[in-house]
Amino acid sequence: MKKIQMVDLKGQYSKIKDEVDSSVLEVLDSTAYINGPKVHEFQKNLESYLGVKHVIPCANGTDALQIAMMGLGLKPGDEVITADFTFAATVEVIALLQLTPVLVDVDPVNFNIDIDAIKKAITPKTKAIVPVHLFGMCANMEAIMQIAKEHDLFVIEDNAQAIGSTYTYSNGEKAKAGTIGHVASTSFFPSKNLGCYGDGGAIFTNDDDLAHTIKGIVNHGMYERYHHDVVGVNSRLDSIQAAILNIKLKRLDTYNKARQNAARAYNKAFKEQANIITPTGQDVCNGICDNCDCHVFHQYTLRIINSDRDALVKHLNDKGIPCGVYYPIPLHRQKAYLDERYNEADFKVTNQLVKEVISLPMHTELDDEQIEFITSTVINFINS
Ligand SMILES: *Cc1c(COP(=O)(O)O)cnc(C)c1O
């Protein structure tokens, strides 16, 4: 059996090596390292893949979030509601811009921001909601956009984990994750579903004025050469990364299908296990029906109930199976983000999830033998 890895970047690269290498060499030879034609090409390719009017490439997913918030003109003291159960980047940029983060609980089924918790957290100071499409599954965007409309709020989608996933509205219409809110951010960190070989990120929007504002912000607030109209940042996707992303974007749907196939095999193996809750997608299809892309499985995350999650982690590691706990500590209990207004009773789900979740190896190169070994090792431990 091939050695099991959490993410197999080498296996994936070996299949596209010739194409990637020659495209990277082309950039080296062209010397167009910054804002070269490959970056423009990737921007256009991603716009057409997503069906969004504007993609603005930038240096990483954290910058993308920050720049999106700067572009919306949010002001110090404005309250921004986001999920307690996510990667820290989301809350970090809110705090960094001196906006006030308001963390709220998540839904126990899809792990995404809880709709009732958003409603409860809205005050006259609330200006924006940041849903995170956690682990590759779209948040309930229809309900979130409805709340935003009623309260005149911006919606910033943190799409770092769900690129390529498709959200289906209750009337059957579909839209790609990251094209539904006023603006969205994504990350091309190597292990993300669309990863480059270094750092990278992008902002998406359908709003022409906002796109114009953001294009200036990423370039030192400059709209005309050496005229600095607003305070900006320096945040660029470099041409070498864009060259790699052009090649991987063509395969994104195939890559996401491979992840969904692995998830389907995992779910099937765990189906009869009373102490394991498998991930579920957009209520109707569980995320893994044959013709649905609502979940692109950035992570495959189980809830382990009535059993010792931490002992399972140790057991799997002893057997040579890497795994992860995303995320072990809720953001509202992180030192940097403590706030006396928070009440533990309002974070029941997150407080429970951090004790139960475990993410199994998930990537495009998993084979049946590996999945069989992983699932039987988990099941044997749980029932021992
Ligand atoms: C990875 C990630 C980010 C940050 O992306 P970087 O490119 O590492 O800055 C932000 N939000 C979420 C949910 C992520 O998973």
The ligand as a MOL file (V3000), in Angstrom:
LIG
                    3D

  0  0  0     0  0            999 V3000
M  V30 BEGIN CTAB
M  V30 COUNTS 15 15 0 0 0
M  V30 BEGIN ATOM
M  V30 1 C -6.7860 28.9110 4.3630 0
M  V30 2 C -7.8490 29.7890 4.8750 0
M  V30 3 C -7.7150 31.1800 4.9130 0
M  V30 4 C -6.4160 31.8900 4.6650 0
M  V30 5 O -5.7700 31.6560 3.4930 0
M  V30 6 P -4.1980 31.9610 3.3580 0
M  V30 7 O -3.9670 31.8770 1.8780 0
M  V30 8 O -3.4730 30.9100 4.1260 0
M  V30 9 O -3.9500 33.3200 3.8840 0
M  V30 10 C -8.7950 31.9400 5.3020 0
M  V30 11 N -9.9590 31.3790 5.6660 0
M  V30 12 C -10.1200 30.0510 5.6760 0
M  V30 13 C -11.4350 29.4820 6.0800 0
M  V30 14 C -9.0770 29.1970 5.2900 0
M  V30 15 O -9.2530 27.8750 5.3060 0
M  V30 END ATOM
M  V30 BEGIN BOND
M  V30 1 1 1 2
M  V30 2 1 2 3
M  V30 3 2 2 14
M  V30 4 1 3 4
M  V30 5 2 3 10
M  V30 6 1 4 5
M  V30 7 1 5 6
M  V30 8 2 6 7
M  V30 9 1 6 8
M  V30 10 1 6 9
M  V30 11 1 10 11
M  V30 12 2 11 12
M  V30 13 1 12 13
M  V30 14 1 12 14
M  V30 15 1 14 15
M  V30 END BOND
M  V30 END CTAB
M  END
